Amino acid sequence: MEATNHSLSDLSSNQTIFDAEKDMYDKALKASGYKHTLTHKQQQQPQNSLPKNRKRRVIWFNPPFNSAVKQILPRSF
């Protein structure tokens, strides 16, 4: 419920847009058995507007060790 409220508040730029879309979400919550009502929350401006550095995803290949193999496997890849 909080996630729905948070995402709907973030997608709505002001109170009137939020109120226009809120009814559909309220009906779905009530049909599911929840008694929570959605409220608009002001968006907080981020204090630090610098972009976060994204870490690269590195895939490592560790071939299995076997003393009977005489060929160097990483060179074949």
Backbone as JSON, one array per atom type, in Angstrom:
{
  "sequence": "MEATNHSLSDLSSNQTIFDAEKDMYDKALKASGYKHTLTHKQQQQPQNSLPKNRKRRVIWFNPPFNSAVKQILPRSF",
  "N": [[0.82, -1.18, 0.0], [1.89, 1.23, 0.82], [3.87, 1.42, -1.08], [2.39, 1.68, -3.41], [1.13, 4.12, -2.89], [3.37, 5.79, -2.71], [4.54, 5.53, -5.3], [2.48, 6.48, -6.93], [2.27, 9.1, -6.01], [4.76, 10.05, -6.77], [4.58, 9.91, -9.56], [2.61, 11.74, -10.11], [2.42, 15.14, -10.78], [1.17, 17.19, -9.43], [-1.45, 18.0, -6.99], [-4.02, 17.91, -8.19], [-3.8, 16.21, -10.42], [-3.08, 13.89, -9.11], [-5.44, 13.4, -7.62], [-7.21, 12.86, -9.69], [-6.38, 10.37, -10.65], [-6.41, 8.8, -8.42], [-8.8, 7.52, -7.65], [-9.19, 5.13, -9.13], [-7.12, 3.5, -8.14], [-7.81, 3.41, -5.43], [-10.24, 2.0, -5.54], [-9.31, -0.49, -6.43], [-7.71, -1.25, -4.26], [-9.61, -1.42, -2.21], [-11.21, -3.47, -3.22], [-9.46, -5.53, -2.94], [-9.42, -5.87, -0.27], [-8.17, -4.08, 1.44], [-8.06, -1.28, 3.7], [-6.9, 1.11, 3.45], [-6.47, 4.53, 2.53], [-5.42, 6.5, -0.18], [-3.06, 9.15, -0.15], [-1.78, 12.29, -1.21], [1.62, 13.06, -1.31], [4.1, 15.49, -0.95], [6.79, 15.84, -3.2], [10.16, 15.39, -2.37], [12.95, 17.4, -2.9], [16.03, 16.28, -4.12], [18.95, 16.46, -2.11], [21.57, 16.27, -2.93], [22.42, 16.66, -6.11], [24.09, 15.34, -7.82], [24.92, 12.87, -10.25], [24.77, 9.38, -9.54], [27.49, 7.14, -9.53], [27.62, 4.36, -11.57], [28.24, 1.01, -10.91], [30.24, -1.26, -12.72], [29.25, -4.37, -14.09], [31.02, -7.19, -13.78], [31.88, -10.17, -15.3], [33.29, -13.05, -14.27], [35.4, -15.73, -15.26], [36.1, -18.73, -13.99], [37.82, -21.46, -14.55], [37.32, -24.95, -13.94], [39.6, -26.84, -11.9], [41.83, -29.36, -12.88], [44.2, -31.76, -12.6], [44.9, -33.56, -14.55], [44.53, -32.42, -17.02], [46.31, -31.1, -19.67], [46.33, -28.95, -21.37], [46.19, -25.38, -21.63], [43.46, -23.87, -20.54], [42.27, -21.15, -20.37], [43.49, -19.75, -22.46], [42.36, -20.82, -24.71], [39.88, -19.7, -24.83]],
  "CA": [[0.0, 0.0, 0.0], [2.78, 2.39, 0.85], [4.57, 1.48, -2.36], [1.43, 2.22, -4.37], [0.97, 5.52, -2.56], [4.62, 6.48, -3.04], [4.74, 5.6, -6.75], [1.45, 7.35, -7.5], [2.64, 10.47, -5.66], [5.91, 10.44, -7.59], [4.18, 10.07, -10.95], [1.72, 12.9, -10.21], [3.18, 16.37, -10.56], [0.46, 18.05, -8.48], [-2.57, 17.4, -6.28], [-5.18, 17.66, -9.04], [-3.52, 15.02, -11.22], [-3.14, 12.78, -8.17], [-6.84, 13.13, -7.3], [-7.87, 12.29, -10.87], [-5.97, 8.97, -10.8], [-6.49, 8.12, -7.13], [-10.02, 6.73, -7.5], [-9.0, 3.8, -9.69], [-6.28, 2.75, -7.22], [-8.58, 3.19, -4.21], [-11.2, 0.93, -5.8], [-8.57, -1.75, -6.49], [-7.3, -1.59, -2.9], [-10.8, -1.82, -1.46], [-11.62, -4.77, -3.74], [-8.5, -6.52, -2.43], [-9.61, -6.03, 1.16], [-7.42, -3.09, 2.21], [-8.85, -0.13, 4.12], [-6.0, 2.27, 3.34], [-6.81, 5.51, 1.5], [-4.22, 7.11, -0.74], [-2.91, 10.59, 0.07], [-0.68, 12.87, -1.99], [2.76, 13.54, -0.52], [4.97, 16.35, -1.74], [8.07, 15.24, -3.57], [11.3, 16.07, -1.79], [14.04, 17.65, -3.83], [17.26, 15.65, -3.62], [19.93, 17.42, -1.62], [22.77, 16.16, -3.76], [21.91, 16.38, -7.45], [25.11, 14.71, -8.65], [24.53, 11.51, -10.63], [25.5, 8.31, -8.86], [28.3, 6.33, -10.42], [27.13, 2.99, -11.71], [29.31, 0.02, -10.9], [30.2, -2.18, -13.84], [29.08, -5.78, -13.76], [32.1, -7.95, -14.37], [31.67, -11.61, -15.26], [34.55, -13.75, -14.16], [35.38, -17.13, -15.63], [37.06, -19.54, -13.24], [37.68, -22.84, -15.03], [37.57, -25.96, -12.89], [40.96, -27.36, -11.89], [42.02, -30.8, -13.02], [45.64, -31.94, -12.86], [45.09, -34.43, -15.71], [44.43, -31.62, -18.24], [47.61, -30.51, -20.0], [46.11, -27.76, -22.17], [45.86, -24.19, -20.85], [42.1, -23.56, -20.96], [41.92, -19.75, -20.62], [43.99, -19.29, -23.76], [41.47, -21.27, -25.78], [38.72, -18.82, -24.86]],
  "C": [[0.87, 1.25, 0.0], [3.53, 2.53, -0.47], [3.66, 2.06, -3.43], [1.25, 3.72, -4.15], [2.2, 6.33, -2.98], [4.79, 6.62, -4.56], [3.71, 6.5, -7.41], [1.75, 8.81, -7.19], [3.81, 10.95, -6.51], [5.52, 10.69, -9.04], [3.29, 11.3, -11.16], [2.49, 14.17, -9.89], [2.49, 17.32, -9.6], [-0.75, 17.33, -7.9], [-3.74, 17.07, -7.2], [-5.0, 16.42, -9.91], [-3.59, 13.77, -10.33], [-4.59, 12.4, -7.87], [-7.59, 12.5, -8.47], [-7.57, 10.79, -11.01], [-6.19, 8.14, -9.54], [-7.68, 7.17, -7.04], [-9.86, 5.3, -8.0], [-8.17, 2.92, -8.73], [-7.01, 2.46, -5.92], [-9.58, 2.05, -4.39], [-10.51, -0.44, -5.82], [-8.12, -2.19, -5.1], [-8.49, -2.07, -2.07], [-11.3, -3.19, -1.93], [-10.7, -5.88, -3.24], [-8.6, -6.71, -0.92], [-8.84, -5.05, 2.02], [-8.32, -1.91, 2.55], [-8.04, 1.16, 4.05], [-6.51, 3.22, 2.25], [-5.52, 6.21, 1.07], [-4.22, 8.6, -0.49], [-1.7, 11.07, -0.7], [0.39, 13.39, -1.04], [3.65, 14.36, -1.44], [6.29, 15.64, -2.01], [9.19, 16.07, -2.95], [12.38, 16.23, -2.85], [15.31, 16.98, -3.28], [18.28, 16.71, -3.22], [21.17, 17.43, -2.5], [22.32, 15.76, -5.16], [22.96, 15.78, -8.37], [24.67, 13.29, -9.02], [25.39, 10.48, -9.89], [26.29, 7.51, -9.89], [27.81, 4.9, -10.41], [28.31, 2.04, -11.73], [29.14, -0.92, -12.09], [29.99, -3.59, -13.34], [30.14, -6.56, -14.51], [31.79, -9.43, -14.22], [33.03, -12.28, -15.29], [34.38, -15.2, -14.58], [36.49, -17.84, -14.87], [36.9, -20.99, -13.69], [37.96, -23.83, -13.9], [38.99, -26.52, -13.03], [40.95, -28.87, -12.01], [43.47, -31.0, -13.4], [45.9, -32.82, -14.08], [45.04, -33.64, -17.02], [45.76, -30.93, -18.48], [47.48, -29.22, -20.8], [45.76, -26.58, -21.25], [44.5, -23.68, -21.36], [41.83, -22.06, -21.2], [42.42, -19.22, -21.96], [43.08, -19.71, -24.89], [40.2, -20.43, -25.86], [39.18, -17.5, -25.39]]
}
